[in-house]
Amino acid sequence: MLDSNHLISVFGLLGVLAIVFAESGLLIGFFLPGDSILFTAGLLISQHQIVHQPLWLVCLLISVAAVLGDQAGYLFGRKVGPALFRRPDSRLFKQEYVGKAHAFFEHHGPKALVLARFIPVVRTFTPILAGVSGMAYRTFVVFNVLGGVLWGAGVTVAGYFLGQIAFIRDHIDVVLIAVVVLSVAPPIAGAVRGSLRSRNLRPRDVRSDAT
């Protein structure tokens, strides 16, 4: 499990920016704890711990990293994205992830670039699919910037102000653990559902082959 508090304490603000960039559009970043690391960064700023830069500067840098990450994903999709649909499953990568992101993108269109920011895993593949689909670059930039700012700055600011609530301030260790658990719960639940679904399909496949 990736502990956001530990990651920030070891790598500092540069680590936060690197994770935001990677999770926003690089295939290797879909498992990173984007939401929890932003919330934790804001929480630590409010407590004057580890991250000592002002809130406005951290939000600005995080937003830039998020926008640049999506930009990298879009360019990747334009160049080599179609091969993504032929990539075999592995322990970390599943075609199911691409399928979910593709369905989300098809349903919501350009605004998916904003909405997907708040959905783990989906946000990593959405800019790549935007590139694959040939979305107009100008349209992509507008929704990319909007989504990057709303997510990057928004989640960080939420952590900052919630960190000033007495209960959260007095139980910061418990809150950080809860943030980590909540951030990894959706991917784990999705993996479990996918595993159960595949097991349920196997007997049917065997029976169909037998007939």
C-alpha positions in Angstrom: 0.0 0.0 0.0 1.3 3.4 -1.0 1.3 5.7 2.1 0.8 9.3 1.0 2.1 10.7 4.2 5.3 8.6 3.9 5.8 9.5 0.3 5.5 13.2 1.0 7.9 12.9 4.0 10.5 11.2 1.8 10.2 13.0 -1.5 8.6 16.3 -0.5 6.7 18.5 -2.9 8.7 17.3 -5.9 7.4 13.8 -5.2 3.8 15.1 -5.1 4.3 16.8 -8.5 5.9 13.7 -10.0 3.0 11.5 -8.8 0.4 13.9 -10.1 2.1 14.1 -13.5 2.5 10.3 -13.8 -1.1 9.5 -12.7 -2.6 12.1 -15.0 -1.5 10.5 -18.2 1.3 7.9 -18.1 0.4 4.3 -18.2 2.7 3.5 -15.4 0.9 5.9 -13.1 -2.6 4.5 -12.9 -2.0 2.7 -9.6 -0.6 5.8 -7.8 -2.5 7.5 -5.0 -3.3 10.8 -6.7 -6.4 11.8 -4.6 -4.9 10.9 -1.3 -1.6 12.5 -1.9 -3.3 15.8 -2.8 -5.6 15.7 0.2 -2.6 14.8 2.4 -0.5 17.6 1.0 -3.2 20.2 1.9 -3.7 18.6 5.3 0.1 18.9 6.0 0.2 22.5 4.8 -2.5 23.4 7.3 -0.5 21.7 10.1 2.8 23.3 9.0 4.3 19.9 8.6 6.7 18.6 5.9 5.2 20.8 3.1 6.2 24.3 4.1 5.4 26.1 0.8 2.4 28.4 0.7 -0.9 26.9 -0.3 -1.3 29.0 -3.4 2.1 28.0 -4.7 1.5 24.3 -4.1 -1.9 24.5 -5.8 -0.4 26.3 -8.8 2.4 23.7 -9.2 0.1 20.8 -8.7 -2.3 22.2 -11.3 0.5 22.6 -13.8 1.7 19.1 -13.2 -1.8 17.7 -13.7 -2.2 19.6 -17.0 1.2 18.5 -18.3 0.5 14.9 -17.3 -2.8 14.9 -19.3 -0.9 16.6 -22.2 1.6 13.8 -22.2 -1.2 11.2 -22.2 -2.9 13.0 -25.1 0.3 13.0 -27.2 0.9 9.4 -26.4 -2.6 8.5 -27.6 -2.1 10.4 -30.8 1.1 8.6 -31.5 0.9 5.0 -30.3 -2.5 4.9 -28.4 -4.2 2.3 -30.7 -1.7 -0.3 -29.6 -3.1 0.1 -26.1 -6.3 -1.8 -27.1 -4.1 -4.8 -28.1 -1.9 -4.9 -25.0 -2.3 -8.2 -23.0 -3.4 -8.2 -19.4 -0.7 -8.4 -16.7 -0.7 -8.3 -12.9 -1.1 -4.5 -12.9 -2.6 -3.7 -16.3 -6.0 -5.0 -17.3 -7.9 -4.3 -20.6 -10.9 -3.8 -18.3 -9.3 -0.5 -17.2 -9.2 0.7 -20.8 -12.7 -0.5 -21.4 -14.1 1.5 -18.5 -12.3 4.6 -19.5 -13.4 4.3 -23.1 -17.0 3.8 -22.1 -16.8 6.8 -19.8 -15.2 8.9 -22.5 -17.8 7.9 -25.1 -20.6 8.8 -22.8 -19.4 12.2 -21.6 -17.4 13.5 -24.5 -14.9 16.3 -23.9 -16.3 16.9 -20.4 -15.0 13.5 -19.5 -11.6 15.1 -19.2 -12.9 17.1 -16.2 -15.1 14.4 -14.6 -12.5 11.6 -15.0 -10.1 13.6 -12.9 -12.0 12.5 -9.8 -12.1 8.8 -10.7 -9.0 6.7 -10.0 -7.6 4.7 -12.9 -10.1 6.3 -15.3 -8.3 9.6 -15.1 -5.1 8.0 -16.3 -6.5 6.5 -19.5 -9.0 9.3 -20.5 -6.4 11.8 -22.0 -4.9 8.9 -23.9 -8.3 8.0 -25.3 -8.8 11.6 -26.2 -5.7 11.4 -28.3 -6.7 8.1 -29.9 -10.1 9.5 -30.9 -8.5 12.5 -32.5 -10.1 15.1 -30.3 -9.4 18.7 -31.5 -6.3 19.9 -29.7 -7.9 23.2 -28.8 -10.9 21.5 -27.2 -8.6 19.1 -25.3 -6.5 22.0 -23.9 -9.6 23.9 -22.6 -11.0 20.9 -20.8 -7.6 19.7 -19.7 -6.8 22.9 -17.9 -10.3 23.1 -16.4 -10.1 19.6 -15.0 -6.5 20.0 -13.9 -7.2 23.1 -11.8 -10.5 21.8 -10.3 -9.0 18.5 -9.3 -5.4 19.5 -8.4 -6.2 22.7 -6.6 -9.6 21.6 -5.4 -8.6 18.4 -3.6 -5.5 20.1 -2.1 -7.6 23.1 -0.8 -10.2 20.6 0.6 -7.4 18.9 2.6 -6.1 22.3 3.8 -9.4 23.6 5.2 -10.5 20.2 6.6 -7.1 20.1 8.4 -8.1 23.2 10.4 -11.1 21.4 11.9 -10.3 20.5 15.5 -11.4 16.9 15.3 -9.3 16.2 12.2 -6.3 18.2 13.6 -6.4 16.1 16.8 -6.8 12.8 15.0 -4.6 13.5 12.0 -3.0 10.0 12.0 -6.4 8.3 11.9 -7.5 10.7 9.1 -4.4 9.9 7.0 -5.0 6.2 7.4 -8.6 6.7 6.3 -7.6 8.7 3.3 -5.2 5.9 2.2 -7.9 3.2 2.7 -10.5 5.1 0.8 -8.1 5.9 -2.1 -7.2 2.2 -2.7 -10.7 0.8 -2.0 -12.2 1.4 -5.5 -9.3 -0.2 -7.5 -9.3 -3.2 -5.2 -13.1 -3.6 -5.3 -12.9 -3.4 -9.1 -10.2 -6.0 -9.3 -12.2 -8.3 -7.0 -15.4 -7.9 -9.1 -13.4 -8.6 -12.3 -11.9 -11.7 -10.8 -15.3 -13.0 -9.6 -16.8 -12.2 -13.0 -14.1 -14.1 -14.9 -14.6 -17.1 -12.5 -18.4 -17.1 -13.1 -17.8 -17.1 -16.9 -15.5 -20.0 -17.0 -18.0 -22.8 -16.3 -20.3 -21.4 -19.0 -17.4 -21.3 -21.5 -16.6 -24.9 -20.7 -20.3 -26.0 -21.1 -20.6 -24.1 -24.4 -17.5 -25.7 -25.8 -18.8 -29.1 -24.7 -22.0 -28.6 -26.6 
